[in-house]
Amino acid sequence: MRRSARQEAATEAEQRPDDPLTRPALGAIVYVLVVFGMVVYFTFAAVRGDYGIFRRAEIEAEEKALQAQLDRLEAELARMENLTHRLSDDYLDLDLLDQQARDVLGMIRADEIVIR
């Protein structure tokens, strides 16, 4: 039985692995792998890196917590400044003086009864 020219060419192509049409291009595979690796690396860095999205969210949450703490401390400072001013020589608040004398010194008025 005689083979046709096409069948012989196909058989020869199967037998020759060095034919550029049959073997995969090694350079293309390496290029795709390098590009894929770079995409994965930069995506990871953009999400989880020192300047990534998650770090930014952590910094914003920390900023909110510190701002709340600063507001609380400023309110406490204003309250203490007000009390200090009210106890100064320039300004005398009799109600505050009475309260401090009762709390700190344990004083009472003559018409009061202490129950323990």
C-alpha positions in Angstrom: 0.0 0.0 0.0 1.3 3.3 -1.0 0.9 6.4 1.1 0.0 9.8 -0.2 2.4 12.8 0.0 0.2 14.4 2.7 0.3 11.3 4.9 4.1 11.1 4.6 4.5 14.8 5.5 2.3 14.4 8.5 4.3 11.4 9.6 7.5 13.2 9.2 6.2 16.2 11.2 5.2 13.9 14.1 8.6 12.3 14.1 10.5 15.7 14.1 10.0 17.4 17.6 12.4 20.2 16.6 9.9 21.6 14.1 8.9 25.1 15.3 5.3 24.5 14.4 4.9 21.5 16.8 7.0 22.5 19.9 5.8 25.3 22.2 7.9 28.5 22.1 10.0 28.5 25.3 10.5 32.2 25.2 6.8 32.9 25.0 6.1 30.6 28.0 8.9 32.3 30.1 7.5 35.7 29.1 4.0 34.8 30.2 5.2 33.4 33.5 7.3 36.4 34.2 4.5 38.8 33.4 2.1 36.7 35.5 4.5 36.7 38.4 4.9 40.5 38.3 1.1 41.0 38.2 0.7 38.7 41.2 3.5 40.5 43.1 2.3 44.0 42.4 -1.3 43.1 43.2 -0.2 41.6 46.5 1.9 44.7 47.3 -1.0 47.0 46.4 -3.4 45.1 48.8 -1.2 43.9 51.6 2.0 45.9 51.4 3.3 48.7 53.7 1.4 51.3 51.6 -1.4 49.0 50.5 -5.2 49.2 50.9 -5.3 47.2 54.2 -2.6 49.3 55.8 -4.4 52.5 54.7 -7.6 51.2 56.4 -5.6 50.5 59.5 -4.2 54.0 59.6 -7.6 55.6 59.0 -9.1 53.5 61.9 -6.1 54.5 64.1 -6.6 58.1 63.1 -10.2 58.1 64.2 -9.4 56.5 67.5 -6.6 59.0 68.2 -8.9 61.9 67.2 -11.6 60.7 69.6 -9.0 60.4 72.4 -7.7 64.0 71.5 -11.3 65.3 71.7 -11.8 63.6 75.1 -8.6 65.0 76.4 -9.3 68.5 75.2 -12.7 68.4 76.9 -11.1 67.3 80.1 -8.5 70.0 79.8 -11.2 72.7 79.3 -13.1 71.4 82.3 -9.9 71.5 84.5 -9.1 75.0 83.2 -12.6 76.1 84.1 -12.3 74.7 87.6 -8.9 76.3 88.1 -10.2 79.6 86.9 -13.2 79.4 89.2 -10.9 78.7 92.2 -8.4 81.5 91.3 -8.0 84.7 93.3 -9.5 86.8 90.5 -12.7 84.8 90.4 -14.4 83.1 93.4 -17.3 80.8 92.9 -18.8 80.3 96.3 -20.7 77.1 95.3 -17.5 75.5 94.1 -15.6 76.6 97.2 -18.4 75.1 99.4 -18.3 71.8 97.4 -14.5 71.6 97.7 -14.5 72.3 101.4 -17.1 69.5 101.9 -15.3 67.0 99.7 -11.6 67.7 100.5 -11.8 68.9 104.1 -14.9 67.0 105.2 -16.6 70.2 106.5 -20.3 70.6 107.1 -22.5 73.5 108.0 -23.8 74.0 111.5 -27.4 73.2 110.5 -26.6 69.8 108.8 -26.7 66.3 110.3 -24.1 63.7 109.2 -25.4 60.2 108.7 -22.9 57.4 108.3 
